[in-house]
Amino acid sequence: MKLGAIDIGTNSMRLLVADVQDKKLVSREKYINTTRIGQGVDENGYITDEAMERNITALYEFSQMCKEKGCEKVRCMGTSALRDAVNRDVFIEKAREKSGIKVEVIAGEKEAELGFRGVLMGASAEGNLLILDIGGGSTEFIFGNNNGIIKSVSIDIGALRLTEKFRGFEKDAELYSEMINFIKEKTNDIIEYLRECEISTVCGIGGTITSMSAINQKLEVYSMEKVHQSVITAEDADSISEMLRHSTEEDRKSMKGLQPKRADIITAGAVILDTIIKSLDIDRVVVSEYDNLEGLVSEMIYVD
């Protein structure tokens, strides 16, 4: 059986086509399109006409791919930007008319739950697990173990959102300091909670973290296999963050391991991760290529 799962994120739209046998994933194909539905949403509160058209076209293309690949069922979720946009219902209706796909706008807590399910499909958890999911519009902290989620929060800090909010921070030390303080202020409560917890493993998911792993490995061609279960140490996070901050956007576009379309927002994402690592005083993050898309497939297998 083939299943399709689509995630309309703030920065990009992603498709997972999964082969399922005996309720297990036997193969996965992932596709990504940098559609930026969240461009301007934080500032203006709505999806622009250009972003709406761009995303409806991309969703239609993904729906056609699902048909061509023989997907028996397709589900599509919208996250941070769609949660915040006042005109999300207009987008949902237009997207359904064009692609035939119903977009489900999920709460931050649901996004965290799906991320947790996805990570556990890719690796077993020994002891307590903390998952960090840095997206374009939000960051999820999910703490739990094999018995389930103990605590999860979704915070409105993401790579695209902070790039827009603190535009030019790379070259402005004062603005850079403001951004770090903003991240600390937003995450303070969950950081204080987690510092009192016994955490066996910290796992990272999402485009920022997988990109940082690819940069760290200097991958000429992105490889899910090489990224999955790779490690970003605290020293790696600090050095990558500093290297990105002191490079130009043009430099970043030609950087090994980084998709050119992510070059303008990766620095803010790296700063978010580096700041969280320092605040938690942890020494490493294990990267997972299984995330909320696999979590959505898991739900399709076991719940639907």
PyMOL commands that set and color helices and strands:
alter all, ss='L'
color gray80, all
select helices_A, chain A and resi 41-44+49-68+80-84+88-99+108-122+159-165+169-171+173-195+207-217+224-227+234-245+249-253+260-262+266-280+292-302
alter helices_A, ss='H'
color red, helices_A
select strands_A, chain A and resi 2-8+13-21+24-33+73-78+103-105+129-134+139-145+148-155+201-205+231-233+284-287
alter strands_A, ss='S'
color yellow, strands_A
deselect
rebuild
show_as cartoon
